[in-house]
Amino acid sequence: MIHEILRWTASLGTMGAGLVLAARVRPRTTGWAFVVLTGASIIWIAIGYLTAEYALMVQNVVVTLINVFGIYRWLIWKGKV
C-alpha cells in the first residue's frame, strides 16, 4: 500500500512540475517546479530501493542532481543568463 502511495505521489509531482516547466512560466515558479521534481526524484530513489529496482534508483540519483542544478539556476544564482 505505501509503495502505491509513493508511486502516485512521485508520478503526480513529476507530471505537474513537468507541465510547469513546459509552460515556461515565471522564473521563480520554474525554480519551485525543480524543487517538486527533486522531491519526486527522491521518492523514486526510495521506491527503487524498496523494490530492488536499482536502474530506477541510479536514474533518479542523476535526475536529482540535474534538478538540484535547476534549483540553483532558478532560485539561488543571481548572475546574468
N, C-alpha and C positions, 0 to 999 in steps of 0.2 A: 504493500500500500504506500509506504513512504517513498519508494522508488518511483512510483507513478506520479505522486505529487511533485517530487523533484523534477521529473522529466517534463511535466506540463509547465511548471514554473519557469524552467530554463527555456523551453520552447517558446512560450509566450513572451518572455523577456527578450529573447533573440529576435523574434519576428517584429515586436513593437519597436525596439531600438533600431532594427534594420530599416523599418519604414521611416523613422525619423531621419536617419542618415540619407536615405534615398530622396527624401523630400527637400533636402538642403535647407533646413530651417536656420534660425539664428545660431551663431557660433556657440553661445553658451548652452543652448539646448542640445546642440550636437555633442558638446563635451559631456553633458549628462547622459546622453544616449550611450556613450562609451563607458560610463560608469555602470549602466544597466547591463551592457554587453559583458563587462568584466565579471559582474556578479553571476550572470548566466554561464559564463565560461567556467567559473569556479564550481558552480553546481554540476556542470558536465564532467569536470575532473572528478568530483566526488562520486558521481554515478559510474563513471568508468572504473574507479577503484572498487566500488561496492559490487560491481557486476563482472569484474575481471576483464573489462574491455579496454585493454591497455592502449590500443591505437586511438581510441576516443580520448583517453587521458592525455596522451602525448600531443595530439592535435590541439586540444584545448589549453594545454600549457603554452603552446606557441601563440594561439589566438589570444590568450590572456596577456601575454607580453605585448602583442600588437595593440590590444585595447588600452593597456597602460600607457603606451606611447600616444594613443589618441587622447587620453585624459590629459597627459602632459601638454600635448599640442594645442588642445582646445580650451583647457581650463587653467593651466598654470603658466605656460610660456607667454611672455609679453612682447617678444620680438616681432619684427616685420615678416610678413609672408613673402 
